[in-house]
Amino acid sequence: MSQDAIEQLLQQTMGLSSASIGSSAIARAVQVRMRELVITSTDDYLRRLQSGTIELQQLIEEVIVPETWFFRDRNPFIALARYARENWPPRDRYGPLRILSIPCSTGEEPYTIAMTLLDAGFGPSDFSIDAVDISEPNLRRARLGLYRENSFRGDDLSFRARHFIKSEQGYLLQPKARSQVKFHHANLLAPGFLSGHEPYDVVFCRNLLIYFDRATQARALKVLERLLQPEGLLFLGHAEAGVLAGQKFSPLDHARSFAFMRGANQRAAQVENETPFQLPKRRRAITPPAPTPAARPFADVTPTAPAAEPASRPQPDLETATRLANEGHLVEAATLCEAHLRQLGPDAQAFYLLALVREAVGESSEAEALLRKALYLDPNHYEALTHLALILERRGDLANAALTQQRAKRSFERQQNEAAQRAEGV
Ligand SMILES: C[S@@+](CC[C@H](N)C(=O)[O-])C[C@H]1O[C@@H](n2cnc3c(N)ncnc32)[C@H](O)[C@@H]1O
């Protein structure tokens, strides 16, 4: 009961839907806070939460996902530079190009915007960036401008030599890019959010809406619209474009930039059809071999009798979860997968889908753990194998990536043979 009330409080305050990160992640965060406060009952902790904002902010710090890095997805920044070069300054306006980055986490995104525009030839007075996040510790790190290897990912790190100074503590962003960004502590869903600020020409709001349910996404979108100039540009995360379905936003003509122009509704229908990423169709279920006691790394995957559900409750189906994920409704997809696992017990496809959703929100290690659960139940799950191989490759474990890819290839060949035999009626 108290757990439900805590999840509701988080949802109302910061928008976080428990389905996006999982109820267990919220329960773990609550345990951390209770240990810190030496509180042993969840009811007492709930009362503490309800008694003021200080503890609520502490819990928010525990549940947020700060995952970010410089030039996260290249295309949005290439599109921004092109847009700025072609459209700025407009004939009828003076003043700098005004940009908002929300949520900015530890600063990598707004600083990437600054480096992009400086590298594109814009001067410091040509643009200004406001950067907002709900987490004070994140903002403190952002203001410091000091970063470690983990903030630099991908092949092209040439920007690092141009904009950073290497020190013993890490890489320090040079003042030229740093001074372009002003950081603010705020909650996108708080009443009157940035109400005193002039509307922005460009808003980056990437990898936040994926944590909200549909009603909260709609609420957030209203706030973002209010903050945008009539023809302002909105950049979303690659799994979030579906949120704009039916809205008066038109996609910018730049592949995979996930940038949308406000008020330009002539191509709005296209937004509806945007499929940010495609999940494969539900594969044929393969019965897993009975696990030997020695090969049971995931205690929580042990098939157990599912809890009895009221007869009238519709069973969560994975076809719908796949469709929702394809449409960018990741929270709903995750909710269905979790309900499926709760009501019907462990299922390779549910773990696999949940892994894709977790990966889309940048939680690769959680995704990897879920893929391993899927493969424990179904060692021949081709999609889970190929996905795991990708994750291993990305984190530099090339030997295991190659082995997993070989397993995927064998699984594919086996499925082809089985299909051929079925067709021949063997
Ligand atoms: C995954 S990071 C995204 C950072 C960056 N936009 C990116 O795509 O790399 C999510 C951030 O959202 C922030 N956040 C969560 N809820 C928020 C809210 N209601 N208002 C403002 N920031 C929020 C968290 O503190 C966290 O730093």
The ligand as an ORCA input file, in Angstrom:
! r2SCAN-3c Opt
* xyz 0 1
  C      18.429     10.218    -19.001
  S      18.735     11.874    -18.451
  C      18.576     12.709    -19.997
  C      19.701     13.702    -20.236
  C      19.825     14.236    -21.651
  N      18.664     14.969    -22.088
  C      20.123     13.118    -22.637
  O      19.278     12.768    -23.444
  O      21.252     12.590    -22.605
  C      17.214     12.180    -17.565
  C      17.271     13.381    -16.625
  O      15.920     13.820    -16.377
  C      15.895     14.499    -15.140
  N      14.482     14.637    -14.762
  C      13.637     13.648    -14.417
  N      12.408     14.146    -14.186
  C      12.470     15.486    -14.395
  C      11.530     16.547    -14.314
  N      10.260     16.319    -13.995
  N      11.938     17.806    -14.580
  C      13.245     18.047    -14.913
  N      14.176     17.092    -14.999
  C      13.807     15.824    -14.749
  C      16.753     13.596    -14.276
  O      17.284     14.279    -13.177
  C      17.858     13.138    -15.243
  O      19.009     13.921    -15.099
*
